[in-house]
Amino acid sequence: MVLRSLGLILLSFMLVGCGSSGPQLGTVDGTVTLDGSPLPHAVVALVPVEGGRTAEGITDDSGHFVIEFAAGSKGALLGDHEIRVTTFREKVIGDNGRVEDPGVPEKVPAKFNRESELVRTVEAGSNHFDLELTSK
């Protein structure tokens, strides 16, 4: 049991590394507005144009977001990213047939999510992206 625990700890260190190994990331934060008003509880996804892991964040009540690459790792891969913003959340129906969560309809036009026209470049260091979306 002790050897197994020690093995898991060593494997964790090998996967996580000492901070300098792994992909190069740039931190990303910003705000999202829709028609001039903050857009709360929206998912902001940065999808690398050249491929790779998508990084995401969720806006707070004031529309502010911070992007996470993985749990505990803030930022996104360096390079160009398609930015997708969505408010949609699917309805959840429990085993008893009752609605447990009514979900949320999409408020953001397709040109800012599934057919996104937004592209930004993440550079080393800090990046701040204000996304001023319109429903028209």
C-alpha positions in Angstrom: 0.0 0.0 0.0 2.8 2.4 0.9 4.7 1.5 -2.3 1.5 2.1 -4.3 1.0 5.5 -2.7 4.6 6.5 -3.2 4.3 5.4 -6.9 1.2 7.6 -7.4 3.0 10.6 -5.8 6.0 10.1 -8.1 3.8 9.7 -11.1 2.0 13.0 -10.1 5.3 14.8 -10.0 6.3 13.4 -13.3 3.1 14.6 -14.9 3.0 18.0 -13.3 6.7 18.7 -13.3 8.4 21.5 -11.5 6.5 24.3 -13.3 8.7 24.9 -16.3 7.8 21.7 -18.2 4.6 21.5 -20.1 3.1 23.8 -22.7 3.8 27.6 -22.7 0.8 29.5 -21.6 -0.2 33.2 -21.5 -2.7 34.3 -18.9 -6.0 35.6 -20.2 -8.7 37.6 -18.6 -11.3 40.2 -19.8 -15.0 41.1 -19.8 -17.9 40.1 -22.0 -20.7 42.5 -22.8 -23.8 41.9 -25.0 -25.4 45.0 -26.4 -23.5 47.1 -23.9 -24.5 45.1 -20.8 -22.3 42.7 -18.8 -23.0 39.0 -19.8 -23.0 37.0 -16.6 -22.6 33.2 -16.4 -21.3 32.7 -20.0 -18.7 30.2 -20.9 -15.7 31.8 -22.8 -13.7 29.2 -24.7 -10.4 29.8 -26.5 -9.9 27.2 -29.2 -6.4 27.1 -30.6 -6.5 27.6 -34.4 -3.5 25.3 -34.9 -5.0 22.6 -32.7 -4.5 21.7 -29.0 -6.3 21.9 -25.8 -9.2 24.4 -25.5 -9.0 26.7 -22.4 -12.2 28.1 -20.8 -13.5 30.5 -18.2 -16.9 31.5 -16.9 -18.0 35.2 -16.6 -19.1 36.5 -13.2 -22.0 38.9 -12.6 -20.0 41.8 -14.0 -19.0 39.8 -17.2 -15.4 39.4 -16.1 -13.7 36.1 -16.8 -10.3 34.4 -16.2 -9.3 31.6 -18.5 -8.0 28.2 -17.2 -6.0 25.7 -19.2 -6.5 22.9 -16.7 -7.5 22.7 -13.1 -5.0 24.9 -11.3 -3.4 26.2 -14.5 -4.5 29.7 -15.6 -4.0 30.7 -19.2 -4.2 29.4 -22.7 -1.7 28.1 -25.3 0.3 30.7 -27.1 -0.9 31.6 -30.6 -4.2 32.4 -32.4 -7.5 31.3 -30.9 -11.1 31.2 -32.1 -13.1 32.6 -29.2 -16.5 31.1 -28.5 -19.0 32.6 -26.0 -22.1 30.7 -25.0 -24.8 31.0 -22.3 -26.6 27.8 -23.3 -27.1 25.1 -20.6 -29.1 22.0 -21.3 -32.2 21.2 -19.3 -31.7 18.4 -16.8 -34.4 15.8 -16.1 -34.0 13.5 -13.2 -34.7 9.8 -13.0 -38.2 10.6 -11.6 -39.0 12.5 -14.8 -39.0 15.9 -13.1 -37.0 18.9 -14.3 -34.1 19.3 -11.9 -32.5 22.2 -13.8 -34.5 24.2 -16.4 -31.3 25.0 -18.3 -30.6 28.4 -20.0 -31.4 29.4 -23.6 -28.6 30.7 -25.8 -28.4 34.5 -25.7 -25.3 34.9 -27.9 -25.6 34.9 -31.7 -23.9 32.0 -33.6 -21.3 34.3 -35.0 -19.8 34.5 -31.5 -20.1 30.8 -30.6 -20.5 27.8 -32.9 -19.8 29.9 -36.0 -17.4 32.3 -34.2 -15.8 35.1 -36.1 -13.7 36.2 -33.1 -10.0 35.5 -33.3 -7.4 36.8 -30.8 -3.7 36.0 -30.3 -2.5 34.8 -26.9 1.0 36.0 -26.2 3.5 35.2 -23.4 2.6 37.1 -20.3 -0.7 38.8 -19.6 -3.5 39.1 -22.1 -6.7 41.1 -21.6 -9.5 40.6 -24.1 -12.7 42.7 -23.8 -15.4 41.1 -25.9 -18.1 43.6 -26.9 -20.8 41.4 -28.5 -24.0 42.5 -30.2 -27.2 40.6 -30.8 -27.7 42.1 -34.2 
